[in-house]
Each structure stands twice: as structure tokens, then as C-alpha cells.
Amino acid sequence: MSMSCTSQCIKYLLFVFNFIFAVCGLGILALGVVVHLQMADVNAQINVNTTFPSITLMVLGSIIFVISFFGCCGAIRESHCMTITFASCLLFILLLQIAVAAYAFIVVKNSDENIDLNYRKIFDTYFLNEKNRELIDLIQNSLKCCGVSSYHDFDGRGSIPASCCSSSTGDTCSASNAYTDGCVKQIKLTLTTIGVLFGSVAIAVAGVELIGIIFALCLANSIKNADRRGYRV
């Protein structure tokens, strides 16, 4: 005899959830890669540690994708050992995600003062250091901002650069066309948005993982009971 109808339903539901795990794993991996590439230069210059969370997301995504394979095998083969291993791995990943999310929250929360100080240091060398000028221009173009707190930061230093305008025919930008928001404000807003995105993804994946853990344990218990009663050959 085979397992009960309920156990069979759990088996196939677990298989479906493992497919969702695989998709979530790829999503987390892609998110980590994008954030790591986008924030690499900024992180190096203004000392905001986004490297650890982004790399951890890439590792987590890869691990989740691999673990989903074991979950599929455990469900289809009705293997008690593989199913328990799958549930244990998911629990470990879930706890690790919580730790990473907490760390990322603390880093973003404590980085405000560093952003102000370090960005102003870089900005002060805008007309003296080509590398810093390229970084400032990249930030101003990408985040639609100008100066540290506004375009007035260029007063007495030199002309407002073209990167402060959405469209410019030359190397400079007029004050009337310059972005009104300062870049420190926009950097902080971007980091907050990234933090919210991280948190949302983490919560969504954690919910799926928790359901998967429950289903895996239920299936493992059904497999064990079926073996004990001699229902399975």
C-alpha cells in the first residue's frame, strides 16, 4: 500500500514549493549581483558597507537553488533522510537570512554620518581629482542630484557640471536647469530603498521557506510512519 491521500498531496505540494524555492533562489542571486555591481564604486569611496549583504545574498541564492534539488528528490523518492536534510537546510538558511537582514538594517541605520562626512570629502576634491570627479558625475547622473546638499555647493568653486542637468549641450549646467536635490539625500534614500527591497525579498522568501519546512516535516513523518507500518515496499 502507498501513503495516504493527504500524504500524497503533501508530497506533490512540496515538489511545487521546491520549484518556487528554485525561482526565489535565482531571484536572490540576481538581486545580490545587481546590488553588488551597482554599489561597488560608491561603497569603496564613501565607506558604506553594502558588500557583505550583497555577497551573502548571492551565496544564499545559490544555496537555496541547490537545496531545492534535494527537496525535489526527497519528495519524489519519498526519502525520509533526504526530506529531513532538506528541512534542516531550509531552517539554517532561514536563520541566516534573519541574521543578514538584521546586519544590513544596522549598517544602513549607522551609515548616515559616514555618508555626510565621506561624500563631502570627495566633493571637495571635485575639481582636483579626476577619479573623484568621475564618481561624483556618475552619482549625479544616476540619482538625479547635484552637489552635497544642493547645486549651491558649487558656488565659489566653479561652474555647475553638466551631470547636474537632465540634458545639457555643453560641459556646464545653468542653475535654473540643475537638479534641486542634494546627492547625500538621494544616496540615503537609495540605501533606504535597497534596505526595504532586501527586507521585502527576505520576508517573502522566509514565508515560502517556513511553509516548505512544515510540509517537509509532515511528509517525513508520513514516510516514517508508512515504513514503520510496512505500507511501503
N, C-alpha and C positions, 0 to 999 in steps of 0.2 A: 504494500500500500504506500501511497505517497503522503506527503504532508497535507494538512487540512487546507480547505479553500482559502481561509484567511491567511495562512502562512504563504500560500502560493501568490496571493495578492501582494503581500508584503515583499515577497521576492522580486516580483516584476516592478513594483513601485521603487524598490531600492535600486534596481537597474536603471530606471528612468532618472532617479535622483543622481546617480553616478554620472549620467550624461550631462546633467546640469552642473555637477561639480567640475567636470572637464571644461565646460564653457566658462564657468566662473574662474577656473584656474588660468585659462588663456586670457580672460579679461584683466585679471590682477597682474599677470605678467606684462601685458601690453601697457597697462596704466603705469607700472613701475618703470618700464623702459622710456615711455614718453616723458614722465616727470624727471627722470634722471638726465635725459638728454637736454631737456629744456632748461633745467635749473643748474646744470654743471658749471657754466661760466659765472653765473650770478653767485652761486654758492661759494666758489673759490675767492671771489672778490669781496663780498660783503659779510662773509663768515656766518652764513645761515646753514645749519647742518640739515640739509634735506637728503644727503647721500645715504645715510643709514636706513631711513624708512623706505626710500625708493628701491634700494638693493634688496632689502628684506622682502618687499612686495614681489620683486622678480623671483626670488628664491621660493617664497610661499606659493606663487602661482605655478611654478614648475613642479613643486612637490604635490600640490593639490591635483594637478593634471595626472601625475604618475600614480598617486594613490587611488584615483578614480578607476584606474585599470584593475587594481587589485579588488576594489569593491565590486566591479562588474563580474570578475572571475569568481569571487566568493559567492555572489548571488546566483549566478547561472549554475555553478557546480555544486551549490548547496554545501559549501565547505565551512564547517564551524570555525576552524582555525583561521582561515583567511578572512572570514567575516568579523571575528573578534579583533584581528590585527587591523583591519580596515577601520573599525570603530575607535580603536585606541589611537591610531594615527590621526584620525579626524579630531579627536579630543585634544591631542597635543597641538595640532595646528590651530584649533580654536583658542586655546590658552595663549599661544604665541601671538596670534592676531591681536588679542586683547592687550598684551604687553606692548606690542609695536604701536598700537593706536594710542595708548597712554603716553608712551615716549614721544610720539610725534606731536601730541597735544601740548606736552610740557615744553618741547623745543620751540614750537611756534609761539606759545604764550610768552616765553622768556627771551625771545629774539628781538622784540620791539626796540629796545635801547641800542642793541648792536647794529640794527639796520640803520637807525638815525646816524649814529656815530661813524660807521664804516662807509656808508654811502656818501656822507658829506666829505670825508677824507678823499674819496675817489673823485668826487665832483670838483673839489678844489684844484685838482691837477688836470682838469679837462683840457685846457689849452697848452699843457706842458707835457703830457704823457699820451702818446698815440694809442697805446693799448687801452688805457682807461677811457679815452675819448670814444673809441670804438664800442666799448662796453656800454657807456652812457647812451650813445646813439642807438644801440640795439635795444636797450631798455625803453628809451623814449619812443622809439618807433613801435615796439611791441605792445607796450602798455598804454600808449596814447597819453603820455605825460610830459612834463617839462620842468627841468631844474630839480632842486631838492623838495621845496615846498610850493614853488610856482616859477613862472618864467622870469620873475623879478630877480631870481638868484643869478641871472646872467648880467644884471645891471652893474656897470663898472668893471666887468671882466672882459667883455667882448660882445660880438653880435650873437643874437639868438640863433642857434644852428637849425638847419633845415629839418632835422629829426624831430623838432618840436612842432612841426606842421603836418597836417594830413596830406597836404600837397604843396610842393614848392618847386619853383623853376630854377632856383639857384642854390647856393650853399648856405643861405641865411633864411630866417623866418621873421616876419613882422610880428610885433606884439599883439596886433589885432587878430592874427591868424593862429597864434600859438595856443597849444593845449593849456587849459586853465588849471588842471590838477597837477600837483607835485608828484614826483616819482616815488618818494618814500611812502606816501599814502597809497599809491597804486600797488607797490610791492607788498605792503602789509595786507591789502585787500586780496591780492593774488594768493598770498600764502594762506590766508584765511579760507579762501575758496578751495584751495588744494586740500587743506585740512578737512573741510566739510565733505569734499569728494572722497577723500580717504575714509572718513568715518562712515559715510553712507554705503560705500562699497563693502567696508568691513562688516557693518551691521547686516547688510543683505546676505553676504556670503556666510556669516556666522549663523543666521537663521536657517539657511539651507543645510549647513553642516550639522546643526543641532537636530534637525529632523532626520538627517541621514544617520546620525549616531543612534537615535531612538529606533529607527527602522532596522538598522544593522543588529542591534542588541536583541530586538524582538525576533528577527529571523534566526540569529544564532541560537537563541533559546528554543525556538521551534525545531531547529535542526538537531539540537542536543536531545530534546525530548523524543523526537522521531527515532533517533539512533538507539536511545535507551529502551524504547518500547518495541524495537525491532520492526518499525514500519518501513525502514529503508533498507534496501539490499545493497 
